[in-house]
Structures are given as C-alpha cells and as structure tokens.
Amino acid sequence: MPDAAIDPAQFRREICEWIIANCPEGLRDQPMSEDSIVWGGRRWTFRDDDQRIWLDRAIAKGLTAPRWPTEYGGGGMTREQEKILREEMSRLGAPPPLESFGLWMLGPALMAFGNETQKAQHLPPITRGEIRWCQGYSEPGAGSDLANVQTRAEDMGDHYLVNGQKVWTSYADRADWIFALVRTDRDAPKHKGISFLLMDMETPGITTRPIRLISGKSPFCETFFDNVKVPKENLVGEVNRGWDIAKYLLTHEREMIGGGARGLLGGRSLGAFLDGLDDNVLSDPVIRAEAMAAEVDTLAFAMTMERYKDHAEAGGGVGNASAMLKYYGTELNKRRYELLMSAAGSGALEWDGAHGALAPEWLRTKANSIEGGTSEVMLDIIAKRVLELPSA
C-alpha cells in the first residue's frame, strides 16, 4: 500500500519511474481503438504480449483499481495519489491496463452494500481481470422509468427463479456475470419491490442476442432469463431494497458516461484532430472559434469533474449532481463530434476513409444522451433535485 504520508512530488517521481520501467514501449502513445482496450474475462484474448505484460504488472502493483483496499486487489491509494497516477499515465502515453464495468460500477456498489463474503468472492477477480461483468438494468418497458422493471425473481426457498428480459445490456454476449435489477415483490410500490441480484451468465436459461446499431457496431444486446436458478447468497443488500443500490450505482454510471467527453477519436485532442485534416480548416475563423470554445469547455468540465470527485472523497458524495455531469458531458461530446464532422466536410461521411471511424463515432455519440438516463430525464432531475425548482 502506498504511504499516504509520502510527499506528492516524491510519489510522482516514483510512479513515473515505475511506469517507464513497466509499461511496454509498444503500448505507449498509441491511438485508442477497440482492440487496444483490455476488458478481461474468462474468454478474453490479448491482442499481443505487451497487453498481457502490462496487465500482469499493473495487477501486481494494484493499479487496476488504485483506490480499492489492498485486501481486494487494489492499490490502497489516496485520492491525490490516484490523480497523480492518472496524470503520469496520460503524460507518458500509458493506456489503462484494464477497463471493466466491474471496476466502474459493481465494485463500488459491492463495497457499499455487499457483505464480506461477496466482497471477498467478487472484488479480487475484478481487479485481476478474471471476470467480465455486464449490467442488467433496462428492459423493453423500463428505460428512463427504470423502477418499472418487470423481470421477476421468485423466492423458491433456497434459490430465486428468474424470468424476464433485459435490453441494451452492453457486451452481454461477452460477459461472464451480470448484476441485475429484478422484481421480488409485485404487490409493493414499484420502487419498493426491487432487489439487486448477481448471476453467472453460464447459468442454464440465460441467452443473449446482439443488437445492431446505426454505427455498425453491436456493443448492446438483449438478454433473456428463462427459469434461471440463482443462489440466495447472490442477493446484494436486503431483499426489496435494490433501488437504493440502483441509485448509488447510477451516480457512478452517469459520471463515467459524462466523463467520456474528455476523450476523442483515438484519444486525440480536438485541436490535434483538426490540425491533422487535409485542408487547413483552422484558418476558417468560425471553425477556429468553435474549436477554441469547445476546448475551453472541455478543460473546464474536466476541472469540474475533479472538483466533484474531491467533494465525494471528503464525504459529500456526488448524488444528484451526477445528472449535471452526465448531461453536460454527453452534450459536450455530441457538440465536439458535430464540429469534427463539419470541419472534415464530405470526407467525414466515408465509412472507412481517410478520417477512419469518424462517422461511426459521430453516430455513436447520439446514444450518449440516451444511455444512463436520457438528457430530458437528467434535466428533470437537475430542475427538481439540484435546483429545487417548483413543479409546474
């Protein structure tokens, strides 16, 4: 565990030296792409030895989950140390060794609501990239109205029997386990009869079907449950109190989605992308002004995200402010890609042209303002619960 008393400058020097010595040169300063992301899991195949080496070394150092306790495979870092780590990784061009819904969403929820047995069983495999998780929230009749979930979990004594359907489950066809909201009391008010359940995707009765998107990719799936037997010990928290966990987890999801506005195609900045276009588009005063405004807004948003993280570290939490971060981040991301498409002109419409995946990525940003709660729902939350405006 890092010593919290270590001088920040000393910690920066030490972590910088460690990254230089341990992150393979072949991974450094490479553009981000689908095959450059390591998701882990039972069926994961590394693109090359460099990815495997970097993950193994990061696991040994606890860097896949820098803030998590060391007993669960984390790095035991302070918030300041984690921030320094991220800054140095970015400066040195080192990619994240592991990405995971387990790291971003389930892990924090388990640490807040899970029992010690569940933490010991599930958290270390997440940090080691051994288990890949997906999220079973939305249903055909329960999207923005998430509390309307109808997937049932009937109490059968020593297990639950789950029947129903989820939709928009990201990478469900590649995941090993799913954390899902299920209805355990059909007679209770809709927010009161929901529970939070963990299920192994290899359990008989679970099937998935990919959904083809307008961008041409299929990260989303439909997931079906047909008489799926789930052990009682896979219930997280109290029965019928899953909505408390759902709300907590949604703050992490919305913060994660909103935070995506800080990156761009291939990990490049907006200015670097525009400067690399064939024509000197930055000589156009309108595009130059819009680009400068977007870059300033991106930096301001990054600082705002850090401020809220510091606030959460101090015990204040993020709470309903996650709706502000999600709304602004996703709308900013859409705005920046609209600018890129305009600047690149007709060439941007080529699916596999000189500008690579720009058109598919532009189309993908349209989903940002839907997933994790639509922009309209976020605005409603902001109005009612952040600004406390009176209802019409």
C-alpha positions as CSV (number, residue, x, y, z in Angstrom):
1,M,0.0,0.0,0.0
2,P,1.4,3.4,-0.8
3,D,2.3,5.6,2.2
4,A,-0.3,8.4,2.4
5,A,2.4,10.5,4.1
6,I,4.7,10.4,1.0
7,D,5.3,13.8,-0.4
8,P,3.3,14.2,-3.6
9,A,6.3,15.2,-5.6
10,Q,8.2,12.1,-4.4
11,F,5.2,9.9,-5.2
12,R,5.0,11.5,-8.7
13,R,8.7,10.7,-9.3
14,E,8.3,7.1,-8.1
15,I,5.2,6.3,-10.1
16,C,6.7,7.9,-13.2
17,E,9.8,5.8,-12.9
18,W,7.6,2.7,-12.3
19,I,5.5,3.4,-15.4
20,I,8.6,3.9,-17.6
21,A,10.1,0.7,-16.4
22,N,7.0,-1.5,-16.6
23,C,4.7,-0.2,-19.4
24,P,6.0,-1.8,-22.6
25,E,7.1,0.7,-25.3
26,G,4.8,-1.0,-27.8
27,L,1.8,0.3,-25.9
28,R,2.9,3.8,-25.3
29,D,1.5,6.8,-27.2
30,Q,-0.8,4.6,-29.3
31,P,-4.2,5.8,-30.5
32,M,-7.1,4.3,-28.7
33,S,-9.1,1.7,-30.6
34,E,-11.5,-1.1,-29.9
35,D,-8.7,-3.7,-29.9
36,S,-6.5,-1.6,-27.7
37,I,-8.9,-1.9,-24.7
38,V,-8.4,-4.8,-22.4
39,W,-11.7,-5.9,-20.9
40,G,-10.6,-9.2,-19.4
41,G,-12.8,-12.1,-18.6
42,R,-12.9,-15.9,-19.0
43,R,-12.9,-15.7,-22.8
44,W,-10.6,-12.7,-23.2
45,T,-7.8,-13.0,-25.8
46,F,-4.9,-10.5,-25.6
47,R,-4.0,-8.7,-28.8
48,D,-0.3,-9.1,-28.1
49,D,2.1,-10.0,-25.3
50,D,2.6,-6.3,-24.4
51,Q,-1.1,-6.1,-23.3
52,R,-0.7,-9.2,-21.1
53,I,2.6,-8.0,-19.6
54,W,1.2,-4.6,-18.8
55,L,-1.9,-6.0,-17.1
56,D,0.1,-8.6,-15.1
57,R,2.5,-5.8,-13.8
58,A,-0.4,-3.5,-13.0
59,I,-2.2,-6.2,-11.1
60,A,0.8,-6.9,-9.0
61,K,1.1,-3.2,-8.2
62,G,-2.6,-2.8,-7.5
63,L,-3.1,-0.3,-10.3
64,T,-6.1,-1.8,-12.0
65,A,-8.1,-0.4,-9.0
66,P,-5.8,2.2,-7.5
67,R,-8.3,3.4,-4.8
68,W,-9.6,0.0,-3.7
69,P,-8.3,-1.6,-0.5
70,T,-5.3,-3.8,-0.9
71,E,-7.1,-6.9,0.5
72,Y,-9.4,-6.8,-2.5
73,G,-6.5,-6.4,-5.0
74,G,-6.5,-2.6,-5.1
75,G,-3.6,-0.2,-4.7
76,G,-4.8,1.5,-1.5
77,M,-4.0,4.9,-2.9
78,T,-5.3,8.2,-1.7
79,R,-7.4,10.4,-4.0
80,E,-4.4,12.6,-4.6
81,Q,-2.1,9.7,-5.4
82,E,-4.7,8.3,-7.8
83,K,-4.9,11.7,-9.6
84,I,-1.1,11.8,-9.9
85,L,-1.1,8.3,-11.3
86,R,-3.7,9.2,-14.0
87,E,-1.8,12.3,-14.9
88,E,1.5,10.5,-15.3
89,M,0.0,7.7,-17.3
90,S,-1.6,10.2,-19.6
91,R,1.7,12.2,-19.9
92,L,3.7,9.1,-20.7
93,G,1.1,7.7,-23.1
94,A,0.4,4.6,-21.0
95,P,-3.0,3.1,-21.6
96,P,-5.3,1.9,-18.8
97,P,-4.2,-1.7,-18.2
98,L,-7.9,-2.9,-17.7
99,E,-11.3,-1.5,-18.3
100,S,-14.4,-3.0,-16.7
101,F,-18.0,-2.4,-15.6
102,G,-16.9,-4.3,-12.5
103,L,-14.3,-1.6,-11.8
104,W,-16.5,1.3,-12.7
105,M,-19.9,0.3,-11.3
106,L,-20.3,-3.1,-9.5
107,G,-17.1,-2.8,-7.4
108,P,-18.1,0.5,-5.7
109,A,-21.7,-0.9,-5.1
110,L,-20.4,-4.1,-3.5
111,M,-18.1,-2.2,-1.2
112,A,-21.0,0.0,-0.1
113,F,-23.7,-2.7,0.1
114,G,-22.2,-6.2,-0.2
115,N,-21.4,-8.5,2.7
116,E,-17.8,-9.6,3.4
117,T,-18.3,-12.9,1.7
118,Q,-19.5,-11.2,-1.5
119,K,-16.6,-8.7,-1.4
120,A,-14.0,-11.5,-1.0
121,Q,-15.6,-13.6,-3.7
122,H,-16.1,-10.9,-6.4
123,L,-13.8,-8.0,-5.9
124,P,-10.3,-9.6,-6.3
125,P,-11.3,-11.3,-9.6
126,I,-12.5,-8.0,-10.9
127,T,-9.1,-6.3,-10.2
128,R,-7.3,-9.3,-11.8
129,G,-9.5,-9.1,-15.0
130,E,-10.6,-12.6,-14.5
131,I,-14.4,-11.9,-14.6
132,R,-16.1,-9.6,-17.0
133,W,-19.4,-8.1,-15.8
134,C,-22.4,-6.6,-17.6
135,Q,-25.3,-4.5,-16.3
136,G,-28.9,-5.8,-16.4
137,Y,-31.0,-2.7,-15.8
138,S,-33.1,-1.5,-18.8
139,E,-36.0,-3.5,-20.1
140,P,-38.4,-3.0,-23.1
141,G,-40.8,-1.3,-20.7
142,A,-38.3,0.1,-18.3
143,G,-35.8,2.5,-19.7
144,S,-35.9,6.0,-18.3
145,D,-38.6,4.7,-16.0
146,L,-36.2,2.2,-14.6
147,A,-38.2,1.4,-11.5
148,N,-40.8,-0.2,-13.8
149,V,-38.6,-3.3,-14.2
150,Q,-40.7,-6.5,-14.6
151,T,-38.0,-9.2,-14.7
152,R,-39.2,-11.4,-11.8
153,A,-37.2,-13.3,-9.2
154,E,-39.5,-15.7,-7.3
155,D,-38.4,-17.0,-3.9
156,M,-38.1,-20.8,-4.2
157,G,-36.7,-21.4,-0.7
158,D,-33.0,-22.0,-1.3
159,H,-32.8,-20.0,-4.6
160,Y,-34.5,-17.5,-6.7
161,L,-36.2,-18.4,-10.1
162,V,-35.6,-15.5,-12.5
163,N,-37.8,-14.9,-15.6
164,G,-37.8,-11.9,-17.9
165,Q,-35.8,-9.8,-20.4
166,K,-33.2,-7.0,-20.3
167,V,-32.3,-4.8,-23.2
168,W,-29.3,-2.6,-24.1
169,T,-27.0,-4.8,-21.9
170,S,-23.6,-3.7,-23.1
171,Y,-21.4,-6.7,-24.1
172,A,-23.7,-9.2,-22.5
173,D,-22.6,-11.7,-25.2
174,R,-19.0,-11.5,-23.9
175,A,-19.6,-11.1,-20.2
176,D,-19.1,-13.8,-17.5
177,W,-21.5,-12.4,-14.9
178,I,-24.4,-9.9,-14.8
179,F,-25.6,-7.6,-12.0
180,A,-29.3,-7.0,-12.4
181,L,-32.4,-5.4,-11.0
182,V,-35.2,-7.9,-10.5
183,R,-38.7,-7.6,-9.1
184,T,-39.1,-9.6,-5.9
185,D,-42.5,-8.1,-4.8
186,R,-45.1,-7.5,-7.4
187,D,-47.6,-6.0,-4.9
188,A,-45.3,-3.4,-3.5
189,P,-44.9,0.2,-4.9
190,K,-42.6,-0.1,-7.9
191,H,-39.6,1.4,-6.2
192,K,-40.1,-0.8,-3.1
193,G,-40.2,-4.3,-4.6
194,I,-36.9,-4.4,-6.5
195,S,-33.8,-6.4,-5.5
196,F,-30.2,-6.4,-6.7
197,L,-29.0,-9.9,-7.9
198,L,-25.7,-11.3,-9.3
199,M,-25.9,-14.0,-11.9
200,D,-23.4,-16.2,-13.7
201,M,-24.0,-15.9,-17.4
202,E,-23.3,-19.6,-17.9
203,T,-26.3,-20.5,-15.7
204,P,-28.8,-22.5,-17.8
205,G,-31.7,-20.4,-19.1
206,I,-29.7,-17.2,-19.8
207,T,-29.3,-16.3,-23.5
208,T,-28.2,-13.1,-25.3
209,R,-28.9,-11.6,-28.7
210,P,-26.7,-8.7,-30.1
211,I,-28.5,-5.5,-31.3
212,R,-27.1,-3.9,-34.5
213,L,-26.7,-0.2,-34.1
214,I,-26.7,2.6,-36.7
215,S,-22.9,2.9,-36.2
216,G,-22.4,-0.6,-37.5
217,K,-21.2,-2.0,-34.2
218,S,-23.0,-4.1,-31.6
219,P,-21.9,-3.4,-28.1
220,F,-25.6,-3.8,-26.9
221,C,-27.6,-7.0,-26.5
222,E,-31.0,-8.3,-25.5
223,T,-30.7,-10.7,-22.5
224,F,-33.3,-13.3,-21.7
225,F,-33.9,-15.2,-18.5
226,D,-36.0,-18.4,-18.7
227,N,-36.4,-20.2,-15.3
228,V,-32.9,-19.2,-14.2
229,K,-31.9,-20.6,-10.8
230,V,-29.9,-18.1,-8.7
231,P,-28.5,-19.0,-5.3
232,K,-29.8,-16.8,-2.4
233,E,-26.3,-15.8,-1.5
234,N,-26.2,-13.8,-4.8
235,L,-28.6,-11.2,-3.4
236,V,-26.8,-8.0,-2.6
237,G,-28.1,-6.0,0.3
238,E,-31.7,-6.5,1.6
239,V,-34.5,-8.1,-0.4
240,N,-36.8,-5.4,-1.9
241,R,-34.2,-2.7,-1.2
242,G,-32.4,-2.9,-4.5
243,W,-33.5,0.5,-5.6
244,D,-31.1,2.0,-3.0
245,I,-28.2,0.2,-4.7
246,A,-29.5,1.1,-8.2
247,K,-29.5,4.8,-7.3
248,Y,-26.0,4.6,-5.9
249,L,-24.7,2.7,-8.9
250,L,-26.3,5.1,-11.4
251,T,-24.3,8.0,-10.0
252,H,-21.1,6.1,-10.9
253,E,-22.5,5.2,-14.3
254,R,-23.6,8.7,-15.2
255,E,-20.2,10.1,-14.0
256,M,-18.5,7.5,-16.2
257,I,-20.6,8.3,-19.3
258,G,-20.2,12.1,-18.8
259,G,-16.5,11.7,-18.3
260,G,-16.3,10.3,-21.8
261,A,-16.4,13.9,-23.1
262,R,-12.8,14.4,-22.1
263,G,-11.5,11.9,-24.8
264,L,-11.9,11.9,-28.6
265,L,-11.4,9.7,-31.5
266,G,-8.2,7.7,-31.0
267,G,-7.5,9.6,-27.7
268,R,-6.6,12.8,-29.6
269,S,-7.5,16.3,-28.6
270,L,-9.9,18.3,-30.7
271,G,-7.2,20.6,-31.8
272,A,-4.9,17.8,-32.8
273,F,-7.6,16.2,-34.9
274,L,-8.5,19.4,-36.7
275,D,-4.9,20.2,-37.3
276,G,-4.4,16.9,-39.0
277,L,-7.1,17.4,-41.6
278,D,-6.0,17.7,-45.2
279,D,-7.2,21.2,-45.6
280,N,-6.1,23.9,-43.2
281,V,-9.5,24.1,-41.6
282,L,-8.2,26.1,-38.6
283,S,-7.8,29.1,-40.9
284,D,-11.6,29.3,-41.0
285,P,-12.4,31.8,-38.2
286,V,-15.8,30.2,-37.5
287,I,-14.4,26.7,-37.0
288,R,-11.4,28.1,-35.1
289,A,-13.6,30.0,-32.7
290,E,-15.9,27.0,-32.2
291,A,-12.9,24.7,-31.6
292,M,-11.4,27.1,-29.1
293,A,-14.7,27.3,-27.2
294,A,-15.1,23.6,-27.2
295,E,-11.5,23.0,-25.9
296,V,-12.0,25.6,-23.1
297,D,-15.3,23.9,-22.2
298,T,-13.6,20.5,-22.2
299,L,-10.9,21.7,-19.8
300,A,-13.4,23.4,-17.6
301,F,-15.6,20.3,-17.5
302,A,-12.5,18.2,-16.6
303,M,-11.8,20.5,-13.7
304,T,-15.4,20.3,-12.6
305,M,-15.3,16.5,-12.6
306,E,-12.2,16.6,-10.4
307,R,-13.8,19.1,-8.0
308,Y,-16.8,16.8,-7.6
309,K,-14.5,13.8,-7.0
310,D,-12.7,15.7,-4.3
311,H,-16.1,16.6,-2.8
312,A,-17.1,12.9,-2.8
313,E,-13.7,12.0,-1.2
314,A,-14.4,14.4,1.6
315,G,-17.7,12.6,2.3
316,G,-20.1,14.8,0.5
317,G,-20.8,12.3,-2.3
318,V,-21.9,13.2,-5.8
319,G,-25.6,12.3,-5.6
320,N,-28.0,14.1,-7.9
321,A,-25.1,16.2,-9.2
322,S,-24.2,13.2,-11.3
323,A,-27.1,14.2,-13.5
324,M,-25.4,17.5,-14.2
325,L,-22.1,15.8,-15.1
326,K,-23.8,13.3,-17.3
327,Y,-25.9,15.8,-19.1
328,Y,-23.2,18.3,-19.7
329,G,-20.6,15.7,-20.6
330,T,-22.7,13.9,-23.2
331,E,-24.0,17.1,-24.8
332,L,-20.4,18.4,-25.0
333,N,-19.3,15.2,-26.6
334,K,-22.0,15.4,-29.2
335,R,-21.2,19.0,-29.9
336,R,-17.5,18.3,-30.5
337,Y,-18.2,15.5,-32.9
338,E,-20.6,17.7,-34.8
339,L,-17.8,20.2,-35.1
340,L,-15.4,17.4,-36.4
341,M,-17.9,16.3,-39.0
342,S,-18.4,19.9,-40.2
343,A,-14.7,20.5,-40.4
344,A,-13.9,17.3,-42.2
345,G,-16.6,18.0,-44.9
346,S,-17.9,15.3,-47.2
347,G,-14.8,13.2,-46.5
348,A,-16.2,12.6,-43.0
349,L,-19.1,10.6,-44.4
350,E,-16.8,7.9,-45.8
351,W,-17.2,4.9,-43.5
352,D,-13.6,3.7,-43.8
353,G,-12.0,6.7,-45.5
354,A,-9.1,9.0,-44.6
355,H,-10.7,10.0,-41.3
356,G,-11.1,6.4,-40.1
357,A,-14.0,5.8,-37.8
358,L,-15.2,9.4,-37.5
359,A,-18.6,8.8,-39.0
360,P,-19.4,5.7,-36.8
361,E,-18.1,7.5,-33.7
362,W,-20.2,10.6,-34.5
363,L,-23.3,8.3,-34.8
364,R,-22.4,6.5,-31.6
365,T,-22.4,9.8,-29.7
366,K,-26.2,10.0,-30.3
367,A,-26.6,7.2,-27.8
368,N,-24.7,9.1,-25.1
369,S,-27.7,11.3,-24.4
370,I,-29.9,8.2,-24.0
371,E,-27.9,5.6,-22.1
372,G,-27.7,6.0,-18.3
373,G,-30.8,8.2,-18.4
374,T,-31.9,10.5,-21.3
375,S,-30.9,14.1,-21.4
376,E,-34.5,15.1,-20.8
377,V,-34.6,13.0,-17.6
378,M,-31.3,14.5,-16.5
379,L,-32.7,18.0,-16.9
380,D,-35.8,17.0,-14.9
381,I,-33.6,15.7,-12.1
382,I,-31.5,18.8,-12.2
383,A,-34.6,21.0,-12.0
384,K,-36.3,19.2,-9.2
385,R,-33.5,17.8,-7.0
386,V,-30.5,20.1,-7.7
387,L,-32.1,23.5,-8.3
388,E,-35.2,22.5,-6.3
389,L,-37.5,24.4,-8.7
390,P,-41.2,24.2,-8.1
391,S,-43.2,21.8,-10.2
392,A,-45.3,23.3,-13.0
